């Protein structure tokens, strides 16, 4: 007990005793002993408690370890982080969102800070005869030929639910979407009053919990769906199969977090844990999925209806493609979420090691649709760490028709990447249900920032497309993007990535191993591969 690590404890104990003696002799006030007495109690408790070994060995001093650990992210971010450091998003990428959202100057002086010789560096090829495009309002028509097709911006708000985000965050996102004429995905938490307040275009996401359109037992309710889906504000219907943050993982909203507003929005009871199953109860096969999509499209009055997924087993998506061929039921769009997507809190193993990254997932979906001759009938959206205009251009060049961003628009709302989204202690009022914290987010100001970020990003995209000599974002192709292999070798993305030709999968011209191996065993009648198939 006389080791130096106990020195602070012995000091406060001695100080407490000395001040108590002096106070008893009326030489000082008893108040002088209160603070050292409190520290003495804490120190003694540290020694006798059994939970923290550090505190048992270093009473009082050990608390500094926990204090510094708790503020380590802030210390690193504010004092040591370079412009190209930081995860999941670098300071430079966060800064460009803040600057564009605030209408500050976003230009950079003195040249790039990136190492252009490092493997993985990319750029877009420019033309000696740049084009002049009249507007940066690039759009793509989804559901062409339906009763209610939707002309969609190429840059939109990705899925984030009310309940995950605060009421003020939802209001600001939707008002910003209204100002900029772009889409706001509701996330699986359904359509709240805050989504409706400003009338911005909505993509209504239907997940396995069927929130907003469910029977008391959690099954799908056609009548409730039809009522909400036919609202003019709802422009598209998105059936969520999985998300990048935690593909193949269900979720639980604890009863303690279910407020009356969340209960009304989701159609769930108070006082009971809300379960989001890992699978849908309305279908269990690829054909069943397409029939469900067709039902939703009919119930919504002919609005574009599609699916969202993070690609997992290749044969499962190939099964969906085979079901399209067999039934001629085709989703109007497919939103591909990369495993780098991350607004949903998830176990570390799911965050780091489950799901296909965006580039590979997007390429597989695009190629498969090309290979079955249906790419012109199905539009593709993409999401996963898309922040800048170059991110958008690169993703469109690989094969997407439009892009969604979640965390980019969170930054526009004021998010500082504190990574406390799951704690209900968001410092900026974005990801919290605490009304006093949410109050810090002033809706009119943040809505304008959301609008400006969208407009500034599209303006930057316009300049990139013009510099490449192209008439529209739809003309971007993989050969417009250049990738550095090593310090002395570069390659066009079109040479690195593997593309199919129209009809290849129908004629059996598989070209690449993933199709040769897994396309023959995929089944329209099951998500499981053909019985008896061998994997190597």
C-alpha positions as CSV (number, residue, x, y, z in Angstrom):
1,X,0.0,0.0,0.0
2,X,3.0,2.3,0.2
3,X,3.8,2.1,-3.5
4,X,4.0,5.4,-5.4
5,X,0.9,4.7,-7.3
6,X,-1.1,5.2,-4.1
7,X,0.7,8.6,-3.4
8,X,-2.3,10.7,-4.5
9,X,-4.7,8.8,-2.3
10,X,-2.4,9.1,0.8
11,X,-2.0,12.8,0.1
12,X,-5.7,13.5,0.1
13,X,-6.3,11.3,3.1
14,X,-3.5,13.2,5.0
15,X,-4.9,16.6,3.8
16,X,-8.4,15.6,4.9
17,X,-7.1,14.6,8.4
18,X,-5.0,17.7,8.8
19,X,-7.9,20.0,7.8
20,X,-10.2,18.1,10.1
21,X,-7.8,18.7,13.0
22,X,-7.4,22.4,12.2
23,X,-11.2,22.7,11.9
24,X,-11.8,21.0,15.2
25,X,-9.4,23.6,16.8
26,X,-11.4,26.4,15.1
27,X,-8.4,27.4,13.1
28,X,-10.2,26.9,9.7
29,X,-13.7,26.3,8.6
30,X,-15.0,22.7,8.3
31,X,-15.9,23.7,4.7
32,X,-12.2,23.4,3.9
33,X,-12.3,19.7,4.5
34,X,-15.3,18.9,2.2
35,X,-13.4,18.7,-1.1
36,X,-10.5,16.5,0.1
37,X,-12.9,14.4,2.0
38,X,-14.9,13.8,-1.2
39,X,-11.7,12.8,-3.0
40,X,-10.7,10.5,-0.1
41,X,-14.1,8.7,-0.3
42,X,-13.6,8.3,-4.1
43,X,-10.1,7.0,-3.6
44,X,-11.1,4.4,-1.0
45,X,-13.9,3.3,-3.1
46,X,-11.5,2.9,-6.1
47,X,-9.4,0.5,-4.0
48,X,-12.2,-1.7,-2.8
49,X,-14.3,-1.8,-6.0
50,X,-13.9,-4.9,-8.2
51,X,-14.9,-3.6,-11.7
52,X,-11.8,-1.6,-12.8
53,X,-8.3,-3.0,-12.3
54,X,-6.8,0.3,-13.2
55,X,-8.6,2.1,-10.4
56,X,-7.7,-0.6,-7.8
57,X,-4.0,-0.1,-8.7
58,X,-4.2,3.7,-9.3
59,X,-6.9,5.2,-7.1
60,X,-7.9,8.7,-8.1
61,X,-5.1,8.9,-10.7
62,X,-6.8,6.2,-12.8
63,X,-9.8,8.5,-13.4
64,X,-7.6,10.6,-15.7
65,X,-7.1,7.6,-17.9
66,X,-10.9,7.3,-18.4
67,X,-11.3,11.0,-18.8
68,X,-8.7,11.3,-21.6
69,X,-10.0,8.2,-23.2
70,X,-13.5,9.7,-23.4
71,X,-12.3,12.8,-25.2
72,X,-9.7,11.1,-27.3
73,X,-11.7,11.4,-30.5
74,X,-12.2,15.1,-30.0
75,X,-8.5,15.7,-29.1
76,X,-7.4,13.8,-32.2
77,X,-10.0,15.6,-34.5
78,X,-9.4,19.1,-33.3
79,X,-5.6,19.1,-32.5
80,X,-3.8,16.4,-34.5
81,X,-5.9,15.4,-37.5
82,X,-4.6,16.5,-40.9
83,X,-6.7,17.6,-43.8
84,X,-6.5,14.1,-45.4
85,X,-6.9,12.3,-42.0
86,X,-10.0,11.1,-40.2
87,X,-12.4,8.3,-40.6
88,X,-14.9,7.4,-41.8
89,X,-14.6,10.8,-43.6
90,X,-11.5,12.9,-43.8
91,X,-11.4,16.5,-42.5
92,X,-11.1,17.7,-46.1
93,X,-14.4,16.0,-47.2
94,X,-16.2,17.2,-44.1
95,X,-14.9,20.7,-44.6
96,X,-16.1,20.9,-48.2
97,X,-19.6,20.0,-47.1
98,X,-19.6,22.6,-44.4
99,X,-18.3,25.3,-46.8
100,X,-20.8,24.5,-49.5
101,X,-23.6,24.3,-47.1
102,X,-22.7,27.7,-45.6
103,X,-22.0,29.3,-49.0
104,X,-18.4,29.8,-47.9
105,X,-15.5,29.8,-50.4
106,X,-14.6,26.1,-51.1
107,X,-11.7,26.7,-53.4
108,X,-8.2,25.4,-52.3
109,X,-5.0,27.3,-53.0
110,X,-1.5,26.1,-53.8
111,X,-2.3,22.8,-55.4
112,X,-3.5,19.4,-54.2
113,X,-2.5,18.0,-50.9
114,X,-3.0,14.4,-52.1
115,X,-0.1,12.2,-53.2
116,X,-0.8,11.8,-56.9
117,X,1.8,9.0,-57.2
118,X,0.1,6.8,-54.5
119,X,-1.7,3.6,-55.7
120,X,-5.4,4.2,-55.8
121,X,-5.3,7.9,-56.8
122,X,-8.0,8.7,-59.4
123,X,-9.0,11.5,-61.7
124,X,-11.4,12.2,-64.4
125,X,-10.1,12.7,-67.9
126,X,-10.7,16.2,-69.4
127,X,-11.4,17.2,-73.0
128,X,-9.7,19.8,-75.2
129,X,-13.2,20.8,-76.3
130,X,-15.2,21.2,-73.1
131,X,-19.0,21.4,-73.4
132,X,-21.3,24.1,-72.1
133,X,-24.3,22.7,-70.2
134,X,-27.3,25.0,-69.6
135,X,-28.2,23.8,-66.1
136,X,-26.8,21.7,-63.3
137,X,-30.2,20.2,-62.6
138,X,-29.3,16.8,-63.9
139,X,-32.3,14.4,-63.8
140,X,-33.2,10.8,-64.6
141,X,-36.8,9.5,-65.3
142,X,-37.6,6.5,-63.1
143,X,-40.7,4.4,-64.0
144,X,-41.0,5.6,-67.6
145,X,-44.2,4.3,-69.0
146,X,-46.0,4.0,-65.7
147,X,-49.0,6.1,-64.7
148,X,-46.8,8.2,-62.3
149,X,-43.1,8.2,-63.4
150,X,-40.7,10.3,-61.4
151,X,-38.1,12.7,-62.7
152,X,-35.4,12.3,-60.1
153,X,-32.3,14.4,-59.3
154,X,-29.0,12.6,-59.7
155,X,-28.2,13.5,-56.1
156,X,-30.6,12.8,-53.2
157,X,-31.0,12.2,-49.5
158,X,-30.4,8.6,-48.6
159,X,-32.5,6.5,-46.2
160,X,-32.5,7.8,-42.6
161,X,-35.5,7.2,-40.4
162,X,-37.3,9.4,-37.9
163,X,-36.3,7.9,-34.7
164,X,-32.7,7.6,-35.8
165,X,-32.7,11.3,-36.7
166,X,-34.4,14.0,-34.7
167,X,-37.7,15.6,-35.7
168,X,-35.8,18.8,-36.5
169,X,-33.3,17.0,-38.7
170,X,-36.1,15.3,-40.7
171,X,-37.9,18.7,-41.1
172,X,-34.7,20.4,-42.3
173,X,-33.8,17.6,-44.7
174,X,-37.3,17.7,-46.2
175,X,-37.5,21.4,-46.4
176,X,-34.1,21.4,-48.1
177,X,-35.3,18.8,-50.5
178,X,-38.4,20.8,-51.3
179,X,-36.3,23.9,-52.0
180,X,-33.9,22.0,-54.3
181,X,-36.4,19.7,-56.0
182,X,-34.7,16.5,-55.0
183,X,-35.8,13.3,-53.2
184,X,-35.8,12.5,-49.5
185,X,-35.8,8.8,-48.6
186,X,-37.8,8.1,-45.4
187,X,-35.8,5.2,-44.2
188,X,-37.6,2.2,-42.8
189,X,-39.2,4.2,-40.0
190,X,-42.1,5.3,-42.3
191,X,-43.5,8.7,-43.0
192,X,-43.8,11.0,-39.9
193,X,-45.6,14.3,-39.6
194,X,-42.1,15.9,-39.9
195,X,-41.7,14.4,-43.4
196,X,-45.0,15.8,-44.4
197,X,-44.7,19.3,-43.0
198,X,-42.9,21.0,-45.9
199,X,-44.0,18.7,-48.8
200,X,-40.6,17.6,-50.1
201,X,-40.6,14.6,-52.5
202,X,-40.4,11.3,-50.6
203,X,-39.2,7.9,-51.4
204,X,-41.1,5.7,-49.0
205,X,-39.0,2.8,-47.8
206,X,-40.8,-0.5,-46.9
207,X,-38.7,-2.8,-44.8
208,X,-39.3,-6.1,-43.0
209,X,-41.2,-4.4,-40.1
210,X,-43.7,-2.8,-42.6
211,X,-43.8,0.3,-40.4
212,X,-46.7,2.6,-41.4
213,X,-48.4,-0.3,-43.2
214,X,-48.6,-3.2,-40.8
215,X,-51.2,-5.3,-39.0
216,X,-50.8,-5.6,-35.2
217,X,-49.0,-8.9,-35.7
218,X,-46.3,-7.2,-37.9
219,X,-47.5,-8.5,-41.2
220,X,-48.1,-6.3,-44.3
221,X,-51.4,-4.3,-44.4
222,X,-52.5,-3.5,-48.0
223,X,-55.1,-0.9,-47.0
224,X,-52.8,1.1,-44.8
225,X,-50.1,1.0,-47.5
226,X,-52.5,2.2,-50.2
227,X,-53.6,5.2,-48.1
228,X,-50.0,6.4,-47.5
229,X,-48.6,5.4,-50.9
230,X,-51.2,7.4,-52.8
231,X,-50.3,10.7,-51.1
232,X,-49.0,13.0,-53.8
233,X,-45.8,13.7,-51.8
234,X,-44.8,10.0,-52.1
235,X,-43.0,9.7,-55.5
236,X,-41.5,6.2,-55.3
237,X,-41.7,3.0,-53.2
238,X,-38.5,1.2,-52.1
239,X,-38.6,-2.3,-50.7
240,X,-35.5,-2.6,-48.4
241,X,-33.9,-6.1,-48.4
242,X,-30.8,-5.0,-46.6
243,X,-28.6,-2.0,-45.9
244,X,-24.9,-1.4,-46.0
245,X,-24.4,-0.8,-42.3
246,X,-25.7,-4.2,-41.3
247,X,-26.8,-6.4,-44.1
248,X,-28.5,-9.6,-43.1
249,X,-29.1,-8.2,-39.6
250,X,-32.4,-7.3,-38.0
251,X,-32.9,-4.7,-35.3
252,X,-34.6,-3.9,-32.1
253,X,-35.9,-0.5,-31.0
254,X,-36.2,-0.8,-27.2
255,X,-39.5,0.0,-25.6
256,X,-37.8,2.8,-23.6
257,X,-37.0,4.6,-26.8
258,X,-40.5,4.4,-28.3
259,X,-42.1,7.8,-28.0
260,X,-45.8,8.5,-28.8
261,X,-44.7,10.1,-32.1
262,X,-42.6,7.1,-33.1
263,X,-45.4,4.8,-32.1
264,X,-47.9,6.7,-34.3
265,X,-45.5,6.9,-37.2
266,X,-44.5,3.3,-37.2
267,X,-47.9,1.9,-36.1
268,X,-46.4,0.0,-33.2
269,X,-47.6,-0.1,-29.6
270,X,-46.0,1.7,-26.7
271,X,-44.2,-0.2,-24.0
272,X,-43.1,-3.1,-26.1
273,X,-39.7,-3.6,-27.9
274,X,-40.1,-3.0,-31.7
275,X,-38.6,-5.8,-33.7
276,X,-37.3,-5.4,-37.3
277,X,-36.9,-8.9,-38.6
278,X,-33.9,-9.9,-40.7
279,X,-36.3,-11.2,-43.4
280,X,-39.6,-10.2,-44.9
281,X,-42.8,-12.2,-44.1
282,X,-44.5,-11.2,-47.4
283,X,-42.3,-13.3,-49.6
284,X,-39.6,-15.9,-49.4
285,X,-38.4,-16.4,-53.0
286,X,-37.2,-14.2,-55.9
287,X,-40.5,-14.7,-57.7
288,X,-42.4,-13.8,-54.5
289,X,-40.3,-10.6,-54.2
290,X,-41.2,-9.5,-57.7
291,X,-44.9,-10.3,-57.2
292,X,-44.8,-8.2,-54.0
293,X,-43.2,-5.3,-55.9
294,X,-45.9,-5.6,-58.6
295,X,-48.6,-5.5,-55.9
296,X,-47.1,-2.4,-54.3
297,X,-46.8,-0.7,-57.7
298,X,-50.5,-1.4,-58.3
299,X,-51.6,-0.3,-54.8
300,X,-49.7,3.0,-55.2
301,X,-51.5,3.9,-58.4
302,X,-48.6,3.2,-60.7
303,X,-45.7,4.8,-58.9
304,X,-42.1,3.6,-59.5
305,X,-41.4,0.7,-57.2
306,X,-38.1,-1.0,-56.6
307,X,-35.7,-2.6,-54.2
308,X,-32.7,-1.5,-52.0
309,X,-30.0,-4.0,-51.1
310,X,-26.4,-4.4,-50.1
311,X,-25.3,-7.3,-52.4
312,X,-24.3,-10.5,-50.6
313,X,-24.3,-13.9,-52.1
314,X,-24.1,-13.5,-55.9
315,X,-26.5,-16.4,-56.6
316,X,-29.3,-14.6,-54.7
317,X,-29.2,-11.5,-56.9
318,X,-28.8,-13.8,-59.9
319,X,-32.0,-15.6,-58.7
320,X,-33.8,-12.2,-58.8
321,X,-32.6,-11.6,-62.3
322,X,-33.8,-15.1,-63.4
323,X,-37.2,-14.4,-61.8
324,X,-37.4,-11.2,-63.9
325,X,-36.8,-13.3,-67.1
326,X,-39.3,-15.9,-66.0
327,X,-42.2,-13.6,-64.9
328,X,-41.4,-10.4,-66.9
329,X,-42.1,-8.5,-63.7
330,X,-39.3,-5.9,-63.4
331,X,-38.6,-3.5,-60.6
332,X,-38.4,0.1,-61.8
333,X,-35.2,0.7,-59.9
334,X,-32.6,-1.0,-57.7
335,X,-30.8,1.0,-55.1
336,X,-27.4,-0.5,-54.3
337,X,-26.0,0.2,-50.9
338,X,-22.3,-0.4,-50.4
339,X,-21.1,-2.0,-47.2
340,X,-19.2,1.3,-46.5
341,X,-22.7,2.9,-45.8
342,X,-23.0,3.6,-42.2
343,X,-25.8,5.7,-40.6
344,X,-27.2,2.6,-38.8
345,X,-25.4,1.4,-35.7
346,X,-24.3,-2.2,-36.0
347,X,-21.9,-4.7,-34.4
348,X,-18.2,-4.2,-35.4
349,X,-18.1,-7.4,-37.3
350,X,-21.0,-6.3,-39.5
351,X,-19.6,-2.8,-40.0
352,X,-16.2,-4.0,-41.1
353,X,-16.7,-7.5,-42.6
354,X,-20.2,-8.1,-43.9
355,X,-21.6,-7.0,-47.3
356,X,-20.2,-6.1,-50.7
357,X,-18.6,-2.6,-51.1
358,X,-20.4,-0.2,-53.4
359,X,-18.1,-0.5,-56.4
360,X,-18.4,-4.3,-56.6
361,X,-22.1,-4.4,-55.7
362,X,-23.0,-1.7,-58.2
363,X,-20.9,-3.4,-60.9
364,X,-22.6,-6.8,-60.3
365,X,-26.1,-5.3,-60.4
366,X,-25.4,-3.2,-63.5
367,X,-23.7,-6.2,-65.3
368,X,-26.4,-8.6,-64.4
369,X,-29.1,-6.3,-65.8
370,X,-27.1,-5.8,-69.0
371,X,-26.5,-9.5,-69.3
372,X,-30.2,-10.3,-69.2
373,X,-31.1,-7.5,-71.6
374,X,-33.0,-5.4,-69.0
375,X,-30.7,-2.6,-68.1
376,X,-32.8,-0.1,-70.1
377,X,-35.9,-1.1,-68.1
378,X,-34.3,-0.8,-64.6
379,X,-32.7,2.4,-63.2
380,X,-29.9,2.0,-60.6
381,X,-29.3,4.2,-57.6
382,X,-26.2,4.0,-55.5
383,X,-25.2,5.0,-52.0
384,X,-22.1,4.5,-49.8
385,X,-19.7,7.3,-48.7
386,X,-20.7,9.7,-51.6
387,X,-19.9,13.2,-50.6
388,X,-18.2,15.2,-53.5
389,X,-19.1,15.8,-57.1
390,X,-16.2,13.5,-58.1
391,X,-17.7,10.7,-55.9
392,X,-21.0,11.2,-57.8
393,X,-19.3,11.3,-61.2
394,X,-17.2,8.2,-60.5
395,X,-20.3,6.2,-59.3
396,X,-22.3,7.2,-62.3
397,X,-19.4,6.3,-64.6
398,X,-19.3,2.7,-63.1
399,X,-23.0,2.2,-63.8
400,X,-25.4,4.1,-61.6
401,X,-28.1,6.5,-62.8
402,X,-28.3,8.5,-59.6
403,X,-26.6,8.7,-56.2
404,X,-27.9,9.0,-52.7
405,X,-26.0,10.4,-49.7
406,X,-26.8,10.1,-46.0
407,X,-23.8,11.3,-44.1
408,X,-23.1,14.0,-46.6
409,X,-26.5,15.6,-45.8
410,X,-25.9,14.9,-42.1
411,X,-22.8,17.1,-42.3
412,X,-24.9,19.7,-44.1
413,X,-27.2,19.7,-41.1
414,X,-24.2,20.3,-38.8
415,X,-23.0,16.8,-37.9
416,X,-19.4,16.9,-36.6
417,X,-18.7,13.2,-36.9
418,X,-18.7,12.7,-33.1
419,X,-19.8,9.1,-33.8
420,X,-22.3,9.3,-30.9
421,X,-25.4,8.6,-33.1
422,X,-26.4,5.5,-31.1
423,X,-26.0,7.1,-27.7
424,X,-28.8,9.7,-27.9
425,X,-26.2,12.3,-27.0
426,X,-25.6,13.9,-30.4
427,X,-23.9,17.2,-29.8
428,X,-25.6,18.9,-32.8
429,X,-29.2,17.7,-32.4
430,X,-29.1,15.6,-35.6
431,X,-29.2,12.0,-34.4
432,X,-31.1,12.2,-31.1
433,X,-34.6,12.0,-29.6
434,X,-33.7,14.2,-26.7
435,X,-35.9,17.3,-27.3
436,X,-33.4,19.7,-25.7
437,X,-30.6,18.5,-27.8
438,X,-32.8,18.5,-31.0
439,X,-33.8,22.0,-30.2
440,X,-30.2,23.1,-31.0
441,X,-30.9,22.3,-34.7
442,X,-32.7,25.4,-36.1
443,X,-34.8,24.1,-39.0
444,X,-34.9,27.2,-41.4
445,X,-31.1,27.7,-41.2
446,X,-30.2,24.0,-41.6
447,X,-32.8,23.5,-44.4
448,X,-31.1,26.3,-46.4
449,X,-27.7,24.6,-45.8
450,X,-29.1,21.3,-47.1
451,X,-30.3,23.1,-50.2
452,X,-27.0,24.9,-50.7
453,X,-25.0,21.7,-50.3
454,X,-27.1,20.0,-52.9
455,X,-26.9,22.9,-55.3
456,X,-23.2,23.5,-54.9
457,X,-22.4,19.8,-55.4
458,X,-24.4,19.6,-58.6
459,X,-22.8,22.8,-59.8
460,X,-19.4,21.2,-59.2
461,X,-20.6,18.1,-61.0
462,X,-21.7,20.3,-63.9
463,X,-18.2,21.7,-64.2
464,X,-16.7,18.2,-64.1
465,X,-19.0,16.9,-66.8
466,X,-18.3,20.0,-68.9
467,X,-14.6,19.6,-68.5
468,X,-14.9,16.0,-69.7
469,X,-16.6,17.2,-72.8
470,X,-19.9,15.5,-72.1
471,X,-23.5,16.7,-72.6
472,X,-25.0,15.1,-69.5
473,X,-24.1,12.9,-66.5
474,X,-25.7,10.0,-68.3
475,X,-22.8,10.1,-70.8
476,X,-20.2,9.3,-68.0
477,X,-18.5,5.9,-68.5
478,X,-15.8,3.9,-66.8
479,X,-13.2,5.0,-69.4
480,X,-13.6,8.6,-68.2
481,X,-12.0,7.7,-64.8
482,X,-8.3,7.0,-64.6
483,X,-6.9,4.9,-61.7
484,X,-3.3,4.7,-60.6
485,X,-2.0,1.1,-60.2
486,X,1.4,2.0,-58.8
487,X,3.9,4.9,-59.0
488,X,4.6,4.3,-62.7
489,X,1.4,2.7,-64.1
490,X,-2.1,3.9,-64.6
491,X,-5.2,2.3,-66.1
492,X,-8.7,3.3,-67.1
493,X,-11.5,2.0,-64.9
494,X,-13.0,0.4,-68.0
495,X,-9.8,-1.7,-68.3
496,X,-9.8,-2.7,-64.6
497,X,-13.5,-3.5,-64.1
498,X,-15.2,-6.3,-65.9
499,X,-18.3,-5.5,-68.0
500,X,-20.8,-7.8,-69.8
501,X,-22.4,-7.1,-73.2
502,X,-26.2,-7.0,-73.6
503,X,-27.7,-10.5,-73.6
504,X,-24.5,-12.3,-72.5
505,X,-26.2,-14.2,-69.6
506,X,-29.1,-15.3,-71.8
507,X,-26.7,-16.7,-74.5
508,X,-24.4,-18.3,-71.9
509,X,-21.5,-16.1,-72.7
510,X,-20.5,-15.6,-69.1
511,X,-17.1,-14.0,-69.7
512,X,-16.1,-13.9,-66.0
513,X,-15.8,-16.5,-63.3
514,X,-18.5,-15.1,-61.0
515,X,-21.1,-15.6,-63.7
516,X,-19.7,-18.8,-65.0
517,X,-19.7,-20.3,-61.5
518,X,-22.9,-18.9,-59.9
519,X,-25.3,-18.0,-62.7
520,X,-26.1,-21.6,-63.5
521,X,-26.9,-22.5,-59.9
522,X,-29.2,-19.5,-59.2
523,X,-32.9,-20.2,-59.0
524,X,-35.9,-18.0,-59.6
525,X,-38.0,-20.1,-57.2
526,X,-35.5,-19.9,-54.3
527,X,-32.8,-17.6,-52.8
528,X,-30.8,-20.8,-52.2
529,X,-28.6,-22.3,-54.9
530,X,-29.6,-25.3,-56.8
531,X,-29.6,-28.5,-54.7
532,X,-26.5,-30.6,-55.3
533,X,-24.4,-27.7,-56.6
534,X,-20.8,-27.7,-55.5
535,X,-18.9,-24.7,-54.3
536,X,-15.1,-24.4,-54.7
